[in-house]
Amino acid sequence: MMSDGEADIKGKLERMLNVRILRVEENEDGIVVYVPEDQVRIAVGSGGSAVRAAELVIGRHIEVKGE
């Protein structure tokens, strides 16, 4: 079960990255976002631009992984 904070981050990331997020893991290094394998390129964006923009808004490092 996700806490309210995790659900809020998941919702924000889904809107910013424009993909369906399967799950989110938070650790000391940042946030690991799991998306469907065929949507990884969309989530990362051209040259990593989508992820970088989301990192600036959230204030933490974001890693995108396909699942």
Backbone hydrogen bonds in HBPLUS format (Angstrom, degrees):
<---DONOR---> <-ACCEPTOR-->    atom                        ^
c    i                          cat <-CA-CA->   ^        H-A-AA   ^      H-
h    n   atom  resd res      DA  || num        DHA   H-A  angle D-A-AA Bond
n    s   type  num  typ     dist DA aas  dist angle  dist       angle   num
A0007-ALA N   A0003-SER O   2.97 MM   4  6.22 161.3  2.01 155.2 160.7     1
A0008-ASP N   A0004-ASP O   2.93 MM   4  6.05 150.3  2.02 143.1 151.2     2
A0009-ILE N   A0005-GLY O   3.00 MM   4  6.24 158.2  2.05 146.5 151.8     3
A0010-LYS N   A0006-GLU O   2.88 MM   4  6.06 161.3  1.91 148.8 154.4     4
A0011-GLY N   A0007-ALA O   2.98 MM   4  6.14 160.1  2.02 145.3 150.3     5
A0012-LYS N   A0008-ASP O   2.98 MM   4  6.21 162.4  2.01 149.7 154.5     6
A0013-LEU N   A0009-ILE O   2.88 MM   4  6.04 165.3  1.90 154.3 158.5     7
A0014-GLU N   A0010-LYS O   2.92 MM   4  6.11 155.9  1.98 149.0 155.6     8
A0015-ARG N   A0011-GLY O   3.14 MM   4  6.39 156.8  2.20 146.9 152.3     9
A0016-MET N   A0012-LYS O   2.92 MM   4  6.15 163.2  1.94 153.3 158.4    10
A0017-LEU N   A0013-LEU O   2.79 MM   4  5.71 168.8  1.80 153.5 156.9    11
A0018-ASN N   A0014-GLU O   2.95 MM   4  5.43 126.1  2.25 126.5 138.1    12
A0022-LEU N   A0034-TYR O   2.76 MM  12  5.51 149.5  1.85 152.9 161.9    13
A0034-TYR N   A0023-ARG O   2.96 MM  11  5.36 174.7  1.96 168.1 166.4    14
A0025-GLU N   A0032-VAL O   2.87 MM   7  5.10 165.5  1.89 151.9 156.8    15
A0032-VAL N   A0025-GLU O   2.77 MM   7  5.10 170.5  1.77 159.1 162.5    16
A0027-ASN N   A0030-GLY O   2.93 MM   3  5.47 174.2  1.93 165.6 166.1    17
A0030-GLY N   A0027-ASN O   3.24 MM   3  5.47 142.3  2.39 104.7 114.6    18
A0031-ILE N   A0061-HIS O   2.81 MM  30  6.20 159.6  1.85 158.6 165.0    19
A0063-GLU N   A0031-ILE O   2.83 MM  32  6.23 157.6  1.88 161.7 169.0    20
A0033-VAL N   A0063-GLU O   2.76 MM  30  6.07 169.1  1.77 170.6 174.5    21
A0065-LYS N   A0033-VAL O   2.86 MM  32  6.14 162.9  1.88 164.8 166.4    22
A0035-VAL N   A0065-LYS O   2.93 MM  30  6.31 158.7  1.98 161.4 168.5    23
A0067-GLU N   A0035-VAL O   2.93 MM  32  6.03 135.5  2.14 154.5 162.9    24
A0039-GLN N   A0036-PRO O   2.82 MM   3  5.42 165.1  1.84 126.5 131.2    25
A0043-ALA N   A0039-GLN O   3.02 MM   4  6.27 162.7  2.05 153.4 158.0    26
A0044-VAL N   A0040-VAL O   2.95 MM   4  6.18 155.7  2.01 156.3 162.5    27
A0045-GLY N   A0041-ARG O   3.00 MM   4  6.01 161.0  2.04 144.6 150.3    28
A0050-ALA N   A0044-VAL O   3.18 MM   6  5.43 126.0  2.49 128.5 135.6    29
A0051-VAL N   A0044-VAL O   3.40 MM   7  5.22 156.8  2.46 130.8 126.1    30
A0048-GLY N   A0045-GLY O   3.17 MM   3  5.01 168.3  2.18 116.2 113.5    31
A0049-SER N   A0046-SER O   3.18 MM   3  5.64 160.8  2.22 112.7 118.3    32
A0052-ARG N   A0048-GLY O   3.01 MM   4  6.16 164.1  2.03 156.4 161.5    33
A0053-ALA N   A0049-SER O   3.00 MM   4  6.12 158.6  2.05 146.0 151.3    34
A0054-ALA N   A0050-ALA O   3.06 MM   4  6.28 159.5  2.11 145.3 150.9    35
A0055-GLU N   A0051-VAL O   2.85 MM   4  6.09 153.4  1.92 150.9 158.7    36
A0056-LEU N   A0052-ARG O   3.06 MM   4  6.34 151.1  2.15 145.3 152.1    37
A0057-VAL N   A0053-ALA O   3.15 MM   4  6.49 153.0  2.23 146.7 153.6    38
A0058-ILE N   A0054-ALA O   2.89 MM   4  6.06 170.0  1.90 157.8 160.4    39
A0059-GLY N   A0055-GLU O   2.66 MM   4  5.38 146.1  1.77 139.6 150.2    40
